Structure formats: structure tokens, C-alpha cells
Amino acid sequence: LTASHTSDDSFTSPYSKYLFLGKVVGSTVFAMWFIYFLSWLSLLIQVAFVTLAIAAGLYYLAELIEEYTVLTSRIIKYMIWFSSGVLICLYFLENFPSVMIGVGLFTNLVYFGLLRTFPFIMLTSPNFILSCFLVVMNHYLAFQYFAEEYYPFSEVLAYFTFCLWIIPFAFFVSLSAGENVLPSTVPQGDDVVSNYFTKGKRGKRSGILVIFSFLKEAVLPTRQKIY
């Protein structure tokens, strides 16, 4: 009886209880860290897939803009008119600051100046430099206003999308379209049409297509077929 009583005391001693509790806590913490690690790994994979999808969409959009420059110019013009209408409605219906609305309308006026030479956009032209400065100014005024006045995130995102982002994004994707119009001069001995489709169309690219082409070759290198 004494021996059995001693063994029971050793099993139920505080040291044994702490050891058992430590094992349980350790296994629980390990399980929590394991699922936490899996969540971050899945997030990285999802971000990679979303990034590839956006890059593929932008590449395809840039290809379409190269083929349909006149239609793209018309769409951008409608987008500028729509953005101007949104700004006017925000001023009369939502009481947005007159300075922010005025700068936004002046920015759209500068965009019309860029549209006059579309698809040729000179990065050193006064209109382009002024439009870049106004984009920064519009963001500054918007951040300052929304920091003082509370709006739901969806409404803030709607303002940034329609009034600040969509038109500069359209011009950014269209930067490569100016390199692919019919050339006014061709080298001696070359036909205008053949020069356009062989050298002018695919031989030299600039803008966003160069970036995406480089990324495509880096991520998915072209394999040579062996016959």
C-alpha cells in the first residue's frame, strides 16, 4: 500500500502536472504557428496569381490600343467628359471643396491637350509635365480632404478611381501606341507597307509593352523547337 501510494503521489506531483501542461501548450502553439505560416504562404501565392493576371490583362489591353488608336482616343475623350461630370456633381451634390474640384477640372482640360496629339505623347512636352504635376496635386488635395472628412472606404475609392486614376492609367497604357503608326519616312529601298508590318510594327516598341515583354521572357523564356 505504501509503494502504491508513493507512485500515485509521484504521478500527481506538481512537476508532472506542469510537464503535462507544457506539452499541451507546446503542441497548441505549434499548431497555431503552423496554420499561421500556411496562411502567409497562401497569401503570397494568391498575390502572385493576381499580379500575373493583371500583367496579362494590361499586356492584352496595350496590344488592343496599338491596333485601335482612333477608338482608344475616342474612349479616353468620353472618360474625360465623364470624370468632369462626376466632379461637377460632387461639387453641387456633395459640397466638395471648390479648390479640389477646380484643380480636377483644370487637370481634365490639360488631358484634352494631351489628347490632341494622341497617340503621340511627348514625355518632355509642357502638357505632359503639367499633367504629372497636377496628378500629384490632386492626390494631395484628396488625401487632405478625406483626412478631415469621414467617408466610407468604398466612396473614397470611387472618387480616386473615377476622378484621379482611370484617365492617367489610360494614357500610361497608351504610351506604346505612338511607335506603331504609319511612318512618314522609310529607309531607301523599303516599301512603306512592308516596313510598317516588319520593322515599324514589331521591331521597335516602347512604354509598357517593353516592360511586359521583358517580364514575359524572364519568367517564361521561349523554347526552341527541335525537329
Backbone hydrogen bonds in HBPLUS format (Angstrom, degrees):
<---DONOR---> <-ACCEPTOR-->    atom                        ^
c    i                          cat <-CA-CA->   ^        H-A-AA   ^      H-
h    n   atom  resd res      DA  || num        DHA   H-A  angle D-A-AA Bond
n    s   type  num  typ     dist DA aas  dist angle  dist       angle   num
A0005-HIS N   A0001-LEU O   2.91 MM   4  6.01 157.7  1.96 146.9 153.7     1
A0006-THR N   A0002-THR O   2.96 MM   4  6.15 146.1  2.08 139.8 148.8     2
A0007-SER N   A0003-ALA O   2.98 MM   4  6.32 154.1  2.05 149.4 156.0     3
A0008-ASP N   A0004-SER O   2.99 MM   4  6.24 158.0  2.04 149.9 155.5     4
A0009-ASP N   A0005-HIS O   3.04 MM   4  6.26 152.1  2.12 140.7 148.2     5
A0010-SER N   A0006-THR O   2.98 MM   4  6.26 148.0  2.08 143.9 152.6     6
A0011-PHE N   A0007-SER O   3.03 MM   4  6.30 143.8  2.16 142.1 151.6     7
A0012-THR N   A0008-ASP O   2.96 MM   4  6.17 151.7  2.04 146.3 154.1     8
A0016-SER N   A0013-SER O   3.11 MM   3  5.47 120.8  2.48 106.8 119.8     9
A0017-LYS N   A0013-SER O   3.20 MM   4  6.56 158.6  2.25 153.3 159.6    10
A0018-TYR N   A0014-PRO O   2.96 MM   4  6.17 162.3  1.99 152.5 156.6    11
A0019-LEU N   A0015-TYR O   2.95 MM   4  6.15 152.2  2.03 145.1 153.2    12
A0020-PHE N   A0016-SER O   2.93 MM   4  6.13 161.4  1.97 150.2 154.6    13
A0021-LEU N   A0017-LYS O   2.90 MM   4  6.07 161.2  1.94 148.9 154.7    14
A0022-GLY N   A0018-TYR O   2.83 MM   4  5.96 151.0  1.91 143.5 151.4    15
A0023-LYS N   A0019-LEU O   3.08 MM   4  6.34 151.2  2.16 144.0 150.7    16
A0024-VAL N   A0020-PHE O   3.11 MM   4  6.40 160.6  2.15 149.5 154.3    17
A0025-VAL N   A0021-LEU O   2.95 MM   4  6.15 169.0  1.96 153.2 156.1    18
A0026-GLY N   A0022-GLY O   2.85 MM   4  5.88 158.4  1.90 143.9 150.8    19
A0027-SER N   A0023-LYS O   2.98 MM   4  6.14 162.2  2.01 149.0 153.0    20
A0028-THR N   A0024-VAL O   3.02 MM   4  6.22 154.7  2.08 147.0 154.4    21
A0029-VAL N   A0025-VAL O   2.88 MM   4  6.09 164.2  1.91 155.1 158.9    22
A0030-PHE N   A0026-GLY O   2.99 MM   4  6.13 157.2  2.04 145.4 151.9    23
A0031-ALA N   A0027-SER O   3.02 MM   4  6.20 153.4  2.09 141.1 148.0    24
A0032-MET N   A0028-THR O   2.97 MM   4  6.26 154.5  2.03 148.3 155.3    25
A0033-TRP N   A0029-VAL O   2.95 MM   4  6.18 162.0  1.98 152.6 156.8    26
A0034-PHE N   A0030-PHE O   2.92 MM   4  6.04 146.2  2.03 142.8 152.5    27
A0035-ILE N   A0031-ALA O   3.16 MM   4  6.38 166.7  2.18 152.2 153.2    28
A0036-TYR N   A0032-MET O   3.03 MM   4  6.12 146.9  2.14 140.9 151.0    29
A0037-PHE N   A0033-TRP O   2.89 MM   4  6.04 151.9  1.97 142.8 149.3    30
A0038-LEU N   A0034-PHE O   3.00 MM   4  6.30 155.4  2.06 145.7 152.7    31
A0039-SER N   A0035-ILE O   2.94 MM   4  6.13 146.9  2.05 140.0 148.5    32
A0040-TRP N   A0036-TYR O   3.22 MM   4  6.54 155.4  2.28 145.9 150.9    33
A0041-LEU N   A0037-PHE O   3.00 MM   4  6.25 156.6  2.05 148.9 156.0    34
A0042-SER N   A0038-LEU O   2.89 MM   4  6.08 161.5  1.93 150.1 154.5    35
A0043-LEU N   A0039-SER O   3.00 MM   4  6.17 148.4  2.10 139.3 148.4    36
A0044-LEU N   A0040-TRP O   3.02 MM   4  6.29 155.7  2.08 147.7 152.9    37
A0045-ILE N   A0041-LEU O   3.12 MM   4  6.42 156.1  2.18 147.2 153.4    38
A0046-GLN N   A0042-SER O   2.92 MM   4  6.15 159.0  1.96 149.6 155.3    39
A0047-VAL N   A0043-LEU O   2.91 MM   4  6.13 159.8  1.95 151.1 156.5    40
A0048-ALA N   A0044-LEU O   2.99 MM   4  6.17 152.5  2.06 143.0 150.5    41
A0049-PHE N   A0045-ILE O   3.00 MM   4  6.30 158.9  2.05 150.2 155.2    42
A0050-VAL N   A0046-GLN O   2.92 MM   4  6.13 162.7  1.95 152.2 157.1    43
A0051-THR N   A0047-VAL O   2.88 MM   4  6.00 157.9  1.93 146.5 152.8    44
A0052-LEU N   A0048-ALA O   2.99 MM   4  6.22 160.3  2.03 148.5 153.5    45
A0053-ALA N   A0049-PHE O   2.95 MM   4  6.14 154.8  2.01 146.5 153.8    46
A0054-ILE N   A0050-VAL O   2.92 MM   4  6.15 160.8  1.96 151.3 156.0    47
A0055-ALA N   A0051-THR O   2.92 MM   4  6.10 161.3  1.95 149.2 154.8    48
A0056-ALA N   A0052-LEU O   2.91 MM   4  6.07 158.6  1.96 146.4 152.1    49
A0057-GLY N   A0053-ALA O   2.95 MM   4  6.15 157.4  2.00 146.2 152.7    50
A0058-LEU N   A0054-ILE O   2.87 MM   4  6.10 159.5  1.91 152.0 157.4    51
A0059-TYR N   A0055-ALA O   2.94 MM   4  6.10 155.9  2.00 146.2 153.0    52
A0060-TYR N   A0056-ALA O   3.01 MM   4  6.21 162.7  2.04 148.5 152.8    53
A0061-LEU N   A0057-GLY O   2.87 MM   4  6.05 154.3  1.94 145.1 153.1    54
A0062-ALA N   A0058-LEU O   2.84 MM   4  6.05 155.3  1.91 147.7 153.8    55
A0063-GLU N   A0059-TYR O   3.04 MM   4  6.32 149.2  2.13 143.6 151.9    56
A0064-LEU N   A0060-TYR O   3.00 MM   4  6.32 153.4  2.07 146.6 153.5    57
A0065-ILE N   A0061-LEU O   2.95 MM   4  6.24 154.7  2.02 148.4 155.3    58
A0066-GLU N   A0062-ALA O   3.05 MM   4  6.27 149.4  2.15 142.4 150.0    59
A0067-GLU N   A0063-GLU O   3.22 MM   4  6.53 147.4  2.33 142.3 150.2    60
A0067-GLU N   A0064-LEU O   3.12 MM   3  5.18 120.3  2.49  94.5 108.9    61
A0068-TYR N   A0064-LEU O   2.93 MM   4  6.12 148.4  2.03 151.0 160.1    62
A0072-THR N   A0068-TYR O   3.01 MM   4  6.13 152.0  2.09 141.5 150.0    63
A0073-SER N   A0069-THR O   2.92 MM   4  6.13 154.7  1.99 146.0 151.9    64
A0074-ARG N   A0070-VAL O   3.10 MM   4  6.40 154.0  2.17 145.8 152.6    65
A0075-ILE N   A0071-LEU O   2.94 MM   4  6.21 155.8  2.00 148.9 155.6    66
A0076-ILE N   A0072-THR O   2.91 MM   4  6.15 162.0  1.95 153.4 157.8    67
A0077-LYS N   A0073-SER O   3.03 MM   4  6.21 151.6  2.12 141.5 149.3    68
A0078-TYR N   A0074-ARG O   3.06 MM   4  6.38 156.7  2.11 147.6 153.1    69
A0079-MET N   A0075-ILE O   2.92 MM   4  6.20 149.2  2.01 145.8 155.1    70
A0080-ILE N   A0076-ILE O   2.94 MM   4  6.23 148.9  2.04 147.4 154.9    71
A0081-TRP N   A0077-LYS O   3.06 MM   4  6.38 159.6  2.10 149.2 154.4    72
A0082-PHE N   A0078-TYR O   2.88 MM   4  6.08 157.6  1.93 147.1 153.7    73
A0083-SER N   A0079-MET O   2.90 MM   4  6.07 158.8  1.94 145.9 151.5    74
A0084-SER N   A0080-ILE O   2.94 MM   4  6.15 154.7  2.01 146.4 153.4    75
A0085-GLY N   A0081-TRP O   2.94 MM   4  6.21 154.7  2.01 147.1 154.0    76
A0086-VAL N   A0082-PHE O   2.93 MM   4  6.23 152.8  2.00 148.7 156.2    77
A0087-LEU N   A0083-SER O   3.00 MM   4  6.27 157.7  2.05 147.4 152.9    78
A0088-ILE N   A0084-SER O   3.03 MM   4  6.30 157.9  2.08 149.0 154.7    79
A0089-CYS N   A0085-GLY O   2.98 MM   4  6.19 159.6  2.02 147.9 153.5    80
A0090-LEU N   A0086-VAL O   2.88 MM   4  6.11 152.9  1.96 148.4 156.2    81
A0091-TYR N   A0087-LEU O   3.05 MM   4  6.30 143.9  2.18 142.0 151.2    82
A0092-PHE N   A0088-ILE O   3.11 MM   4  6.42 160.6  2.15 152.1 156.0    83
A0093-LEU N   A0089-CYS O   2.76 MM   4  5.58 159.1  1.81 151.1 157.7    84
A0094-GLU N   A0090-LEU O   3.07 MM   4  4.89 141.5  2.22 112.1 123.1    85
A0096-PHE N   A0090-LEU O   3.27 MM   6  5.89 161.7  2.31 131.2 134.7    86
A0101-ILE N   A0097-PRO O   3.11 MM   4  6.38 162.7  2.14 151.8 156.9    87
A0102-GLY N   A0098-SER O   2.79 MM   4  5.82 156.5  1.84 143.9 151.2    88
A0103-VAL N   A0099-VAL O   2.93 MM   4  6.10 163.2  1.95 151.8 155.7    89
A0104-GLY N   A0100-MET O   3.07 MM   4  6.18 152.3  2.15 138.6 146.5    90
A0105-LEU N   A0101-ILE O   2.93 MM   4  6.21 156.7  1.99 150.9 156.3    91
A0106-PHE N   A0102-GLY O   2.96 MM   4  6.17 157.2  2.01 148.2 154.7    92
A0107-THR N   A0103-VAL O   2.91 MM   4  6.08 147.5  2.02 142.2 151.3    93
A0108-ASN N   A0104-GLY O   3.08 MM   4  6.41 151.2  2.17 143.6 150.6    94
A0109-LEU N   A0105-LEU O   3.05 MM   4  6.36 143.5  2.19 139.9 150.1    95
A0110-VAL N   A0106-PHE O   3.03 MM   4  6.39 147.5  2.13 144.1 152.4    96
A0111-TYR N   A0107-THR O   2.94 MM   4  6.31 145.8  2.06 143.4 153.7    97
A0112-PHE N   A0108-ASN O   3.05 MM   4  6.39 143.9  2.18 141.2 149.8    98
A0113-GLY N   A0109-LEU O   3.27 MM   4  6.68 141.4  2.43 135.8 145.6    99
A0113-GLY N   A0110-VAL O   2.98 MM   3  4.98 121.4  2.34  93.6 109.0   100
A0114-LEU N   A0110-VAL O   3.06 MM   4  6.54 146.4  2.18 145.4 154.5   101
A0115-LEU N   A0111-TYR O   2.92 MM   4  6.20 143.9  2.05 143.5 154.3   102
A0116-ARG N   A0113-GLY O   3.33 MM   3  5.37 144.4  2.47  96.6 105.9   103
A0118-PHE N   A0115-LEU O   3.28 MM   3  4.89 161.7  2.32  96.3 101.5   104
A0120-PHE N   A0117-THR O   2.72 MM   3  5.41 129.6  1.97 142.3 141.4   105
A0125-SER N   A0122-MET O   3.16 MM   3  5.29 167.3  2.18 109.0 112.2   106
A0129-ILE N   A0125-SER O   3.11 MM   4  6.39 169.8  2.12 160.1 162.7   107
A0130-LEU N   A0126-PRO O   2.85 MM   4  5.91 160.4  1.89 147.9 154.2   108
A0131-SER N   A0127-ASN O   2.87 MM   4  6.01 151.5  1.95 142.3 150.5   109
A0132-CYS N   A0128-PHE O   3.01 MM   4  6.29 154.0  2.08 148.4 154.6   110
A0133-PHE N   A0129-ILE O   3.08 MM   4  6.36 158.2  2.13 147.3 153.0   111
A0134-LEU N   A0130-LEU O   2.91 MM   4  6.13 156.1  1.96 148.6 155.4   112
A0135-VAL N   A0131-SER O   2.93 MM   4  6.12 145.8  2.05 143.8 152.6   113
A0136-VAL N   A0132-CYS O   3.24 MM   4  6.55 159.1  2.29 146.5 150.6   114
A0137-MET N   A0133-PHE O   2.97 MM   4  6.26 156.7  2.02 146.2 153.4   115
A0138-ASN N   A0134-LEU O   2.80 MM   4  5.96 158.9  1.84 149.3 154.2   116
A0139-HIS N   A0135-VAL O   3.11 MM   4  6.34 156.7  2.16 145.3 151.1   117
A0140-TYR N   A0136-VAL O   3.00 MM   4  6.25 155.4  2.06 147.9 154.9   118
A0141-LEU N   A0137-MET O   2.97 MM   4  6.24 164.6  2.00 154.7 157.9   119
A0142-ALA N   A0138-ASN O   2.92 MM   4  6.06 155.5  1.98 145.3 152.7   120
A0143-PHE N   A0139-HIS O   2.90 MM   4  6.05 167.8  1.91 151.9 154.9   121
A0144-GLN N   A0140-TYR O   2.99 MM   4  6.13 156.9  2.05 145.5 152.5   122
A0145-TYR N   A0141-LEU O   2.96 MM   4  6.12 155.0  2.02 144.3 150.8   123
A0146-PHE N   A0142-ALA O   2.94 MM   4  6.09 176.6  1.94 159.4 160.3   124
A0147-ALA N   A0143-PHE O   3.01 MM   4  5.93 130.6  2.26 136.1 147.4   125
A0148-GLU N   A0145-TYR O   3.06 MM   3  5.36 137.8  2.25 103.1 114.5   126
A0149-GLU N   A0145-TYR O   2.90 MM   4  6.12 156.3  1.95 154.6 162.4   127
A0155-GLU N   A0152-PRO O   3.09 MM   3  5.44 124.5  2.41 105.0 118.2   128
A0156-VAL N   A0152-PRO O   3.08 MM   4  6.44 158.6  2.13 155.3 161.9   129
A0157-LEU N   A0153-PHE O   2.86 MM   4  6.04 161.5  1.89 151.8 157.2   130
A0158-ALA N   A0154-SER O   2.97 MM   4  6.14 143.5  2.11 135.2 145.1   131
A0159-TYR N   A0155-GLU O   3.09 MM   4  6.37 155.7  2.15 145.8 150.9   132
A0160-PHE N   A0156-VAL O   3.03 MM   4  6.37 167.6  2.05 154.9 157.8   133
A0161-THR N   A0157-LEU O   2.91 MM   4  5.99 151.4  1.99 143.9 152.1   134
A0162-PHE N   A0158-ALA O   3.06 MM   4  6.17 179.0  2.06 155.6 155.4   135
A0163-CYS N   A0159-TYR O   2.93 MM   4  5.59 153.3  2.00 147.1 154.7   136
A0164-LEU N   A0160-PHE O   3.12 MM   4  4.92 142.1  2.27 116.8 124.4   137
A0165-TRP N   A0160-PHE O   2.90 MM   5  6.04 138.5  2.08 160.7 173.5   138
A0166-ILE N   A0161-THR O   3.10 MM   5  5.78 153.4  2.17 156.2 158.9   139
A0169-PHE N   A0165-TRP O   2.96 MM   4  5.96 154.7  2.03 154.5 162.5   140
A0170-ALA N   A0166-ILE O   3.08 MM   4  6.25 148.4  2.19 136.3 144.3   141
A0171-PHE N   A0167-ILE O   3.06 MM   4  6.40 159.3  2.10 156.4 161.3   142
A0172-PHE N   A0168-PRO O   2.87 MM   4  6.05 152.2  1.95 144.9 153.2   143
A0173-VAL N   A0169-PHE O   3.00 MM   4  6.24 161.7  2.03 153.2 156.5   144
A0174-SER N   A0170-ALA O   3.14 MM   4  6.24 136.7  2.34 135.6 147.2   145
A0175-LEU N   A0172-PHE O   3.32 MM   3  5.47 168.0  2.33 107.8 110.5   146
A0177-ALA N   A0174-SER O   3.07 MM   3  5.38 156.0  2.13 111.0 118.5   147
A0180-ASN N   A0177-ALA O   3.22 MM   3  5.63 165.3  2.24 114.1 118.6   148
A0190-ASP N   A0187-PRO O   3.16 MM   3  5.79 154.9  2.23 139.6 139.2   149
A0195-ASN N   A0191-ASP O   2.83 MM   4  5.82 154.8  1.89 149.1 156.9   150
A0196-TYR N   A0192-VAL O   3.01 MM   4  6.15 145.5  2.13 138.8 147.8   151
A0197-PHE N   A0193-VAL O   3.07 MM   4  6.37 162.8  2.10 154.5 157.6   152
A0198-THR N   A0194-SER O   2.96 MM   4  5.91 142.5  2.11 143.8 153.1   153
A0199-LYS N   A0195-ASN O   2.94 MM   4  5.22 137.3  2.13 123.6 136.4   154
A0200-GLY N   A0195-ASN O   2.60 MM   5  5.85 175.8  1.60 159.6 160.5   155
A0201-LYS N   A0196-TYR O   2.49 MM   5  5.34 120.5  1.83 144.0 157.4   156
A0203-GLY N   A0199-LYS O   3.01 MM   4  4.41 128.2  2.28 111.3 123.1   157
A0212-PHE N   A0208-ILE O   3.01 MM   4  6.30 167.1  2.02 155.8 158.6   158
A0213-SER N   A0209-LEU O   2.81 MM   4  5.84 153.4  1.88 143.1 151.0   159
A0214-PHE N   A0210-VAL O   2.99 MM   4  6.12 157.1  2.04 144.9 150.7   160
A0215-LEU N   A0211-ILE O   2.98 MM   4  6.27 158.6  2.03 148.6 154.7   161
A0216-LYS N   A0212-PHE O   2.84 MM   4  5.99 152.2  1.92 144.3 152.2   162
A0217-GLU N   A0213-SER O   3.01 MM   4  6.23 157.8  2.06 146.2 151.5   163
A0218-ALA N   A0214-PHE O   2.92 MM   4  6.13 145.8  2.04 143.0 153.2   164
A0219-VAL N   A0215-LEU O   2.87 MM   4  5.97 161.0  1.90 150.6 154.9   165
A0220-LEU N   A0216-LYS O   2.75 MM   4  5.40 151.7  1.83 139.5 149.2   166
